[in-house]
Amino acid sequence: MTCYRSGWTCWKRVIVLSLVFFLVIQVMIFSSVNVLRDTLNIFTRGPTAQQIDVNEKELTNLGNRLEQTGRSIEAILQLRKQHVEEQCLKVQNEEPIFNISTLDHIYVDTKNKLIYCYVPNVASTQWREILLANFVGTDTKYIKKRKIDWKYWYQSKKLKQLKFFPKGEIIEMLKTFFKFMMVRDPMERVLSVWNDKFMDGKNNFYRQRLGRDIVKLFRKSATSSEIERGFIRFDEFLKYIAMSKDPLDRDELWSRYYDLCRPCDLHYDVISTYETLNIDSDYILERIGILDKFRFPVILSKAQSVIKQYTATLELQDQQKFYQIFKTDYEMFNYSMSFK
């Protein structure tokens, strides 16, 4: 714009446009800084106060944001691994690695040279379907259609549990096989277990096996109908979990990651978090050479808002007891718990 002959009015327009342009640039810079900060928080820690809901569009955006930070996924995963190793120096192992009872959840695919720690309610169904489909040479649609009886998984009729290998082979596999595990916020996982096993009207195994006893224990004015049905409140579930002092006495559904996966002994190559599940899973699939055959299903999570809803009704004492039980997991996998 030329204002040499147009007088003061034209110059005012130039000044205003310059100010607007300057403000736009500042907003863009501020936004870029926030993107960098938020991305690093997401990938190096567990969930912050606000959970990311992942869908296809957001996954693309998340990948683009990761590129903007200049940090590779390998670097982020290495930071997680390093943090776990540092925490392991502070933890006194309670059991030797070759105690058979501590290796129940470690599964081995000898054909593809990988080791997977199976953790219930942390995308375990999806990973079992992928690993089983790959092992038998089919796809996940076939596995879903056949409605596989998962008792064969637990009996090592498919992928074999690490505990069934000779000690010498175990040592060699731990050195050479690709090893991965997955975690999520401990409270979020327990909330998921409670909802799946005790609140689902179609799933009565845990309600009949434990729900009735929990109602009797913690609900003083329980009616015979409430006891018979076995539907328990979330606070009653946390009280029940707090009763178990010995880690080996806990059900696998609410056992610590530390006890199930033995991260200080197995030294996993990848520790994936539920909050970055899809990007982590693509990386794992690529590492084991099957990304061209399988894609991890997108999982939507609104758990953080639900956690706030339920923890707001919990007694402080119950929250503190829960944290003490899972303190090792919280610290080792960089999660935090806000007491209300």
C-alpha positions, 0 to 999 in steps of 0.5 A: 500500500502506497501512502505518500500522496494519500495523507494521514488516513492512509497511514492510519490504515497501514499502522492498524494492519501492521498491529493486526499482523503482529498480534496474529504472529504472536498468537501463532507463536504462543500456540506453537509453544503450547503444542510443544509443551502439551505433546511432551507431557502426553508422551513422557508422562501418564495422563494429565488432568485432561484426558485426550480422547483419541479418534482417527482425526485426532490421531493424525493431529497427534502424529503431526504434533509429535513431528513438530516437536522434533522428538521421535517416538523412539526417543519418547519411549526411551524416556519412559524406559529410562524412568522405569529403570531409575524407579527400579533402583528404588524398589526391593524385588519381593520375589526372584524372577524364576519363581514360577508364580511370578511369570503367569502373565508373560507370554512368548511368541517364539516364531516372531521372537516377542514377549508380551506381558498380558495385563487385564483391562489394558487393551488386553483383548485387542492385543490377544486377538492380534498376537493370536491371529498373527501366530496362527496366520489369520486375521482378527476378524476370523478370531472375533468370528470364531469367538475363541475360548480364551481358556486356551490362551491361559493354558498356553495352548496358543502363545506359551507362557514364559514360565514353561520354558527351561531357565537357560532358554528364558535367559536367552529369550530375555536378552534377544526377544522384543519385549513390551507391556502396557499400562494405564492410570491404576485408578482408571484400570480398577474403575474399568474392572469394577464396571466390567465385572461387577456392574455389567448385568450379563457378567455374573461370575465375579458378582456371584463369586465376590460381589455377594461377600463384598456387599455383606462386608461393607453394607451394613443395611444390605437387603437379602436382594442386594446380597443375592444380586451382588452389585457393589458400589465403587467405594466398596470395591476399593475397600475390598482391594485394600483388605489384601496385604499380600500382592500374591493374594490379589486377583489378576484384575487388580494386581499391580503392573509391577507384580504382573510384568516384573519390569525390573527383571524383564527390562521391556523394550517398549512400555506403552501407555493407554493414553498414547495407545494407538501411536505406541501400538503402531510402533510396536507392530512395526517393530515386530514386522506386522504393521502391514497386516494389522492395525490396532483398533482406535480406542476412545477413552473418557475415563479421566472425567469418569474418574473425577466423578467417582473419586469425588464421592470417595472418602479420603481414607479410601483414596489414600489406602488405594494409593499406598497399595499402587504407589509403586505403579504410580511412581514407576509409570509416572502417574499421579493421584489427586486426593479430594 
